[in-house]
């Protein structure tokens, strides 16, 4: 596996392999876990060349403490990527990705304004800035994203449309710990007590799917919030039940189209997100 620190190293390494076939790309912020590994495995199975990036992108952090505390485990990340058959990893400095400040402002309409967009101002603009730059450096045929960041996938697809990019965005299922907690780099920041409480998030969402037979959408939202908030380690920031494409709230299970519940929960200083499919 080749480790590239600069854009020119990265472009050279990729151009040497382009004739072998499709280029698959997995962008990450590092502190890699089995969720990231599943994206690499899928990418490995579907492409001649696997490119990953490990870059903690400052422009997507609206909370500077979150950026400062974000876990960084570069050596372990490189080892995991190599063990999964990654060919090229891009591990750049901030200056390499942003030689000049990125002043672009994207407009994603409703999908950028609700849920994470409402609670993390500027977050998706930063995501679009970095992912569009990475796509420009790598020029992949396919890029792999996890459904844990459900809204992010909608944002990336919209960004590709706006920029006229034709690569395929591949959506990969959420990988969970044995107790149901969605794997996240931020889980390592939880205290043992917080870690013990966190599985309540997925447990509650899963139970709410079964309750949908008799509880309507409003009642379900209320119940989920109450269940989770009743644990004093957990505080729901938002829980919404939305159409999977428009991300607008739905008011009935009869809604035409697929329905997801999306949640953000504050666990001490750590903010966790998760989601579940209702239909
Ligand atoms: P991150 O390093 O958190 O920016 O995540 C990089 C990619 O891995 C994103 O596409 C995430 O959605 C994906 N990812 C993170 N956690 C998981 C998980 N538990 N299951 C599946 N994909 C994940």
Boltz pocket constraint, residues with backbone or C-beta under 6 A from the ligand:
constraints:
  - pocket:
      binder: B
      contacts: [[A, 27], [A, 28], [A, 29], [A, 30], [A, 35], [A, 36], [A, 38], [A, 39], [A, 144], [A, 145], [A, 146], [A, 147], [A, 148], [A, 149], [A, 172], [A, 173], [A, 174], [A, 175], [A, 176], [A, 182], [A, 183], [A, 184], [A, 185]]
      max_distance: 6.0
